[in-house]
Amino acid sequence: MSQNPDSFTPVPGSVEGLDPRETRPAPSGTRRTSEAPIAEPWRDVLLRLSNSLPIDVSFEDLGRIFLDGVSLLFPGASLGICLVQAGRPEPVVLYRLGAGLRRGPERDPSRLFPTYAEERIYELDDGSGTSGSSFHVGRSAGTEPLSPLRREIAAQAATVLGAALGRLRVYGRAEESVRNFHRLQAQVIQTEKLASLGQIVAGVVHELNNPLTSIIAYSDYLTKKLSRGDSADWVDDAERVRRIGEAAERILKFTRDLVAYARPTGDSRGPVRVEEVIERALLFCEHEFEGDNVEVEQDFAEPLPVIAGITGQLTQVFVNLFTNAAHAMSERGGVLRIAVRSVDSGESLRIDVSDTGSGIPAEAMPQIFEPFFTTKTDGRGTGLGLSIVRGILDAHGGTIQVSSAIGEGTSFTLTLPIG
C-alpha cells in the first residue's frame, strides 16, 4: 500500500542521529495515551470514512467531518488540518485536540503544534498538483512516540482526505459550470425576447394609434365646446368622455403587458391561466397578423384548469410560435388556429397551434429545434425561437411535437402538466 510522504519536525533536545520515526520503547513513567488500542480495524474505519465524506459542503465543513471520523484512530493525540484554498489569502486551520491538551499561542500554519514533543505533517494530494494543504498529528510530552503503525494510519488518512478535497474541488467546478450554463441560458432567452420585441414595436405604434386618435379627437372636441360654454348636449359628452376613458385604459393595459414581457423573467412559479397568456401573446403579435393578412381562430374548452408556471416564459413560447406562423403565411395570408383542451384524465393541458402557411421542408424537420437554425432567408428570424420554446417547455415539464406539409401548413402540439 502506498504511503504519502510525511515530514517530521524535531524538537529541541532530541538526540542527533536518532531517527524519531523508528519505534522506540516508551521511557519509564510516560503515558501511553497516544498508542491506546484501536477499537476496530483501522482500514475499515478509513474505508467507511472515505465513502461517507460529502462533496456538497464547504472545505471547512469537510475538514471538521474528517477530524470527527478519524479522531478515534488517534486516541490521546491532537489532530489538525491546514487548508490552502485558491482565492483566500490565509489558510484555514482546524483542530481536534487530545483530552486535556492545549495547542499553545503560536499561529504558524506550517507548525500547528509547535510546543508538542512530536508533530507529524502529511501533505494532502487533491489531484491539482498545487494543494499546499496538510494533515498534522501531534503528541505532547510524556506520551509514547507515534509508532510506525500510527504513522501508516496517518498517511492513509491523509490520502483519504486529499482525495475527498479533490472530489469537492471537482464538484465545485461542475456546480459553477452548471450555474454559468443557466446564466447563459437566461441571457439567450432574454436576447431572443428582445429580438421578438423589436418586431412587436411596429405593432405597438399601430396598436396605440387608434385609441390615441380617439383620445385626441374627443379631447379637442370637449375643449372647444367648453370654451364656447355650450352645455346642451352633456349626455352625449358623457358618452364621449367614457370612450376616452376606455381608450386610455386600453393603452395602459397594453403598455403594462409589454413592459412585463420585456422584463427579464424570474424563476418564481405561480398559478397561470394559459388562455390569458395566449390572449396577451396574440395582442403582441396583432400587427404581424394584420400585415401578413392572417386570421386567428380560437377554440378554448371551458373551463380551463390553472397550471403552475412562469407567465413571462410561457408568453414567450406563444409569441415565438405565433410570429413563426405569421411569417409562414406572409405570402398569401392564411388562418392561425389555436385549440386548448384538458387531456390525460385532467392531468395535462394540450395546446394545438396550427397554420396554413408554406410548411417546413422534410429535410429541415430534424433541425428546427436546434439553436440558430432557421429556414427564413429574409432576415426575420434569429434561429433561436423554437430552441427557446422547447427549453422553456422542458423546464415546465411539458412537451412539444411538430408536423408539417409543404404548401399545407405546420402544426405544433404542446402539453403542460396541470397543477
N, C-alpha and C positions, 0 to 999 in steps of 0.2 A: 504494500500500500504506500503510495507516495506521500511525502510529508512536506508541508510548507516550510521554507527556511525560517528559523526563528533566531532572534538575536538575544544575547544575554548581556546585561549591564552589570559589571562587577561592582561591589560595594566597598567602601573604604575598609581596610583591614583584611581583605581577602589575601590568601597566600598565592604569590606569583607562581605560575606554572601549574597550579592545580586547576584542572578543568572542572568548573562547578556543574557542568552538565552530567558528569558521571555520578552514579549512585554512591552516596556516602552514608555511613551509619550516622544516625542522629546522635548528636552529643548528649551525654547523660544529662538528664534533667530537662530536656527540651520537650515541648508539647508536640504531639503528632496530629494536630487538628487537620492540617492540610493534606494528610495522607490517610484520612479515615476511609474505610472501605466503601465502595460504591454499591448501592442497593440493588442495581440491576445491570446487565451487560451494557457497557458504555456505548458500544456500536449501535445497539438498539435505541438507546436514548438519542443519539445523534441522527439516526435514520428517521425516527419519529419527528424530531425537531425539524429536520430538513423538509419533510413532507408537509409540515404544518405552518411553516413560515409564510405569511401572506405576501401578496405582490401589489396590493392596492392600499398601502398605508405609507406614511412618511418614513424617511430614513431613520429618524429618531425613534418612532414607534417600533420599527422593525428591530432596531438595536435593543430596545427595552425588552421586547418579547424574546429575543435571543438570549439575553442575560438571564431572564427568568427561567428559561428552559435549560440552560447549560450550567447554571449555578450548582445544581445537585451533583455534578461531576467533579466539583472542586470544593468540597466541604471545608470551611475554615479559611479558604483563600479569598483574596479580593480580585474582582474581575473588572475590566474596563474596556471601553471601545473609543477610539478616536476616529471620527468620521469626517473625511475631507470631501466636500461637495462642490461641484462646479457652480460658480456664481455666488458663493458665500465666502467672504473674506476670512472668516475664522472657522476652524474645525469645531464640530460638535463632540463633546466628551461626555460619555455616560459611564456610570459606575454601578457595581454591585459589591459592596464591602462585606468582608467577613464579619462574623459576630464579634462585637467589642472592638473592632478596628476602625481607625480613622485614616483619612488619606493624607492629611498634612496641608500646610498653607500654600505650597508651590502650585503653579498653574502652567507648567510646561507640558504641552500635549505629547511631546516625544517621550516623556517620562511621567506616567500617570501616578506612579507610586515611588517617588524618589527617596523617601525615608525608609522604605522597606528593605529587608535583608536581601531579597531577591525579586527581580521583575523580569518576566519573560515577555518578549514582544514578537508578535507574529503579523507579518504584512498580509493584508487582505487582497486577494485577487478577484476583482469583479468582472474580469474579461476586457476591461478597457485599456489595460496596459499602463494607466496613469492614475491608479486609485489613490495611493498615498494614505489610505486608511489602515488602521492596525487594531489588533486584539491583544490585550495585556492581561497577564496573570501574575499576581504578586503575593508574596508570603512575608509575613512580619518576622522580626527577630524572635528567636526562641521556638520556632516551629521547624519541622523537618524540611530539608530542601526538596524541591519538586523532583520526583523520580522520573526516569525515562518513560514510564507508562503515562504519568501525568502530562509530560511534555508531548507525547504522542497524541494523547487525547486533546490537548490544547491545539496542536497543529491541525488535527482533523476538524475540530470545532471551528477553527479559523477558515478552513476550506468550505465548510457548510455556510458560514456567514458571508464569505466572499461571493459564493455562488448565489446566495439569496439577494445580496446587494446588486449583483449583475442582473438578475431577473427583474428586480424592482426598477433598475435603470432602463432596461428594455421596455418594460411595461409603461413606464413614464413617457418614453419616446413614442410608443404606439398610441397612448392616450392623447398626447399632444398632436399627433398626426390626425387622429380622428377629429379632434377639436378644429384643427386647421381645415379639414375637409368640410365639416359642417359650416364653418365660417365662409369658405369659398363657395359652397353650395348656396348659402343665403345671398351672397353677393351676386351670383349668377342669376338667381331668381329675381333679385331687385333690378338687375340690368335689363332682363327681359321685360319686367314690368314697366320700366321707364321707356323701353323701346315701344311697347304697345301703347303706352301713354302718349307718345308722340303722335301716333296715328289717331288717338282719341281727341287730341287737341283740336283738330279740324272740326270734329263733331261738336266740341264744346262751343265753338263760335256759332255754329248753326243752331245748337240747342238753346243757347241764350238769346239768339237773335229775335225769335218770335215773341217770347214774354217781354223782352226789353222794349220791343217796338210797341207792344200794347201799353206797357207802363208809361212810356214817353208820350204816346198819343193821348191817353186818358189824363195824365198829369197836365199836359199842355191845355187840354180842353177845360179841365176844372180850374186851372189857374186863370184862364181868360174869363171864364164865367164868373168866378168870384170877384174878379176885378171890375166886372160890369154891375155887380150887385144883384144879378138875376137869380132868384131862388124859387121860381115857379116849378121847376122840374127836379126837385130834390129827391123824389123817389127814384127817378132814372139815374140821378147822380149817385145814389147809394149803391145801385147795382154796378155802376162803373167803378166805384171805389172797391167793391167786393172783388171785381175782376182784377183790379190792381193788386190786391192782397194775394189772390190765388197765383197770379203770375210771379210775384215776388217769392212766395213760398216754393214754387216750382224751381226757381233759380237757386234758392237757398238749399233745398234738398239735393239738387244735382251737384252743386259745388261741394257740399259736405261729403257726399258719397265719393266724389272724385278725389278729394283730399285724403279720405280714409283709404282709398285704393292705392294711391301713390305712396303712402307712408310705409316704411319698412315693416314687414309683418313680424309680430312677436311669436313666441312659442306657446302661448297660453291658449288652451282649447276651451270651448264653451258650446252651449246649445246653438245649433244653426238650422234655420229653415231654408232648405235648398231652393224652394220656389222664390224666396226673396233674393237669394244670391243670384239666381238666373235672371230675375227681373232687373237687378242692378247691372249685370253684365250686358243685357240687351240694351239698356239705356245708354251705356258707354259706347256700344257699337252701332247705335241707331244711324249715325251719319254714314258709316260704312254700308249699311243696308240700303239706305236711300241712294247713295252714289252708285251702287252696283245693281240697283233695281231688284232687291231681294225682299221677298215676302216671308213673314215669320208666322208659323203656326204652332200653337202651344196646346198640349194635352196633358194636364196635370190631374192625377187621380185625387179624389177628396175623401177624407182628409189625409194629408201627407204627414208622416211622423217626423219628429225632430231628430237630427243626428248630432254627434259630437265632432266638432272640427274647428278649424281656424278660418273665419269668414274671409279674410283678405286673400288667403291662399286659394280657397275654393272659388272665389270671384275670378282670380287669375286663370284658373282652369277653364272656365266658361268663356272668358274674354278671348283667350287663345283659340279655343275651338270655334267660336262664332266668327272671329276675324279670319281664320283659315277658310271657313265655309264661304264667307262673303267674297274672299279673293278667288275661290274656285268657281264662283258664279259671276265673276265680274264681266265676262264677255257677253253673255246672253241673259243674265238675270236668272232667277230661279226661286226655289222655296227652301227655307230652313225650317225643319220640323224638330220640335223638342217634346219628348214624352217622358213623364216621370211616373214610376209605379213602385209599389212595395212588393218585394218578391221574397222567396225563400221563407215562407210562413212568417213574414213580417220581420225577418232578421236583417234584411238588406234593402237598400233603395237602388233602383235601376233607373238610369237616365240614358235615353237614346237621343243622340244628336245626329241628324242626317241632312244632307243637302243634295240638290240636283245639279251639282256642278260638273266639272270636267273629269273628275275621278283621278285616282293615283295609279301610275303605271305599275304593273305587277312586279317588275324588277326592282322598283323602289320600295315596295312594301316592307321588306325586312329591315330597312334602314330608317324608317320615318321617325322612330323614337330615339335615334342617336343624336347626340349634341352636334349642332352646326350643320346638320344635313337638311337641305331644302330643295324642293323641286321648282321653286319660284325663280324666274330669271329677270324679274323687273325690279329687284332690289327691295321688295316689300317685306321680306322676312329675314330674321336673324339666324334661323335654323335651330333655335333653342326652344321654341314654343312647345312642341309636342314632348320633347325631352323633359321639360319642366312639368308639363301636365302629368306625365307618368310618375315623376319623382314625388309630386305632391300627393297623388292618389296612393302611391306606395306608403307614404308617411301616414296617411289616414286609414291604412288597412284596406284600401279599395283596389279595384282592378280596372283595366281599360282594354277593350278589344276593338279591332277595326276591320271593316270590309269595304271594298271599293270596286267599281267597274268603270272603265274608261267610257266617257260620254254619258254615263248614267248618274254618277254621284258617289258620295262616300258616307258611310255610317260609322259612328263611334258609339260603343255601348260601355257605359261606366257603371260600376257598382260601388256603393259605400255602405259600410256597416251602420246599422241603426243602434242608437243608444250611446 
